[in-house]
């Protein structure tokens, strides 16, 4: 599972069994449409798994995270992940009071 930072500052999360090949594909405009439109990209984070289905599961988990939460993961700030996972909408705060 890997995270790329695109030229527009946004993150792209994917999974592969060959990170070097996949990164090359992204850089050459042969990857996902999102990265193709936001070149160049750079690899900023990756995790290794024994099975591709585990990597795919982790990819889907992280894809649903906010930009700030992904950044905390990339910057190895696990203490921030919990706080960033807490719902920040108004109804959540009303229900906590």
C-alpha positions in Angstrom: 0.0 0.0 0.0 1.4 3.4 -0.9 0.6 7.1 -0.8 1.7 9.5 -3.4 1.8 13.3 -3.1 0.6 14.9 -6.3 1.7 18.2 -7.8 -1.5 19.8 -6.5 -0.6 18.8 -2.9 -3.3 16.1 -2.7 -2.6 12.5 -1.8 -3.3 9.4 -3.9 -3.5 6.1 -2.1 -3.0 2.8 -4.0 -1.8 -0.8 -3.6 0.4 -2.9 -5.8 2.7 -5.9 -5.7 5.5 -4.0 -7.5 6.0 -0.5 -6.1 8.8 0.5 -8.4 6.8 -0.5 -11.5 3.7 1.2 -10.3 5.5 4.4 -9.4 7.0 4.5 -12.8 3.6 4.0 -14.4 2.2 7.0 -12.4 5.1 9.2 -13.3 4.7 8.3 -17.0 1.0 9.2 -17.0 0.0 5.5 -17.2 -1.4 5.3 -13.7 -4.8 6.5 -12.4 -6.6 9.4 -14.0 -6.2 11.4 -10.8 -2.4 11.2 -10.8 -2.3 11.6 -14.6 -3.8 15.0 -14.2 -1.6 16.0 -11.3 1.9 15.1 -12.3 4.6 14.9 -11.1 4.0 12.6 -8.1 6.3 11.5 -5.4 6.1 8.5 -3.1 5.7 9.8 0.5 4.6 6.6 2.4 4.3 2.9 2.0 3.5 -0.2 4.0 4.3 -3.8 3.0 1.9 -6.7 3.4 2.3 -10.4 2.8 -0.9 -10.5 0.8 -2.3 -8.1 -1.8 -5.8 -8.4 -0.3 -4.4 -7.0 3.0 -2.8 -4.1 1.2 -6.0 -3.4 -0.7 -8.0 -3.4 2.6 -5.5 -0.9 4.1 -5.7 1.2 0.9 -9.5 1.4 1.2 -9.2 2.3 4.9 -6.8 5.2 4.3 -8.7 6.5 1.2 -11.5 7.5 3.5 -9.2 9.5 5.8 -9.0 13.3 5.7 -5.9 15.0 4.2 -4.8 15.9 7.8 -5.0 12.4 9.0 -3.1 11.0 6.0 -0.4 13.7 6.6 -0.1 12.6 10.3 0.5 9.0 9.1 3.0 10.2 6.5 4.8 12.3 9.1 4.9 9.4 11.6 2.7 11.3 14.2 0.5 8.4 15.4 -0.5 10.5 18.5 -2.5 12.8 16.1 -4.4 10.0 14.3 -6.9 9.5 17.1 -7.7 13.2 17.5 -8.1 13.5 13.7 -10.4 10.6 13.6 -13.0 12.3 15.9 -16.0 13.6 14.0 -15.8 17.4 13.7 -19.2 18.3 12.5 -21.6 20.5 14.4 -24.1 17.8 15.3 -21.4 15.7 16.8 -20.3 18.6 19.1 -24.0 19.2 20.1 -24.4 15.6 21.1 -21.3 15.6 23.3 -22.5 18.5 25.5 
